Amino acid sequence: MPHDVTSHGASHTGTSAGSRARSGLSALERLRDALPRPARLARLAPHARHARRMLRDWWLRRGAHGDHIAFYRGVMRSDVARDPNAAVGTPTQERWEAVGELQFSYLRSHGLQPAHRLLEIGCGNLRAGWRFIDYLAPGHYHGLDISPDILLAAQRVLASRGLQEKLPHLTLVDDMRLDHLPDGHFDMAHAHSVFSHSPPQVIEECLSHIPRVLKPGGFFDFTYNRTDGEEHHVLHEDFYYRPATLIALAQAQGLLAATMDDWDELPHRQSKIRATLPRAYVRDGE
């Protein structure tokens, strides 16, 4: 299970109330002293941002009552209010376009055809999705997200690109069970920068239901934050996994899983694993 670390990578350890108070007072004193000195204030800015994230983390987790998806929906609401593109990890329009093109080109190079049906888990504001929608036959794109705010932004992107006649499915979900989707419907599925924000139980839930909705021989690509050391998370928002951990979770569901080394050669910080449904896979009841 990933353990908790700060955004600077240091593990949380036991700290006395007195030392926490002294630390907080020292920070306030440093901020007060820096106010008339712009250079000092600039040096303190990263600490202020981290403090805001810690406060948001505490507040949203308190309201989510242990439900990670409810917690992360709150994170997305906060981020989308500032900038929908930044909320999906690309703070500039240029980077938003580039990362979307990267995802689209990769799946095309791995066999995506216009007649295929594609499931995108965590479709966001259609950074890659609008390209898939444009390329695929009408109705063949299905995007899911846990955030109503980002799906409203997705509708705006869809309209701005003039893709209404492609009739994409954009669906709000509050879990990863995929219950509303038909059996054996999708040729491919992918989740970009979703498992990088998910604890093990959310990943396991998704992987346990993916086999039902894929066609035999279909595959599910997902990116993740890779670590070769101890698995951990940062403020319950960013999770780091060893490849073997995620491969084992996929294999436990009858999927054939492997790292995608050609993805690692591309300009992106996350790694990718492909989980393929065997052609001989037999679903319950068949």
Secondary structure, 3 states (H helix, E strand, C coil): CCEEECCCCCECCCCCHHHHHHHHHHHHHHHHHHCCCHHHHHHHHHHHHHHHHHHHHHHHHHHHCCCHHHHHHHHHHHHHHHCHHHHCCCCCHHHHHHHHHHHHHHHHHCCCCCCCCEEEECCCCCCCHHHHHHHCCCCCEEEEECCHHHHHHHHHHHHHCCCHHHCCEEEECCCCCCCCCCCCCEEEEEECCCHHHCCHHHHHHHHHHHHHHEEEEEEEEEEEEECCCCCEEECCCEEEECHHHHHHHHHCCCCEEEECHHHHCCCCCCEEEEEECCCCCCCCCC
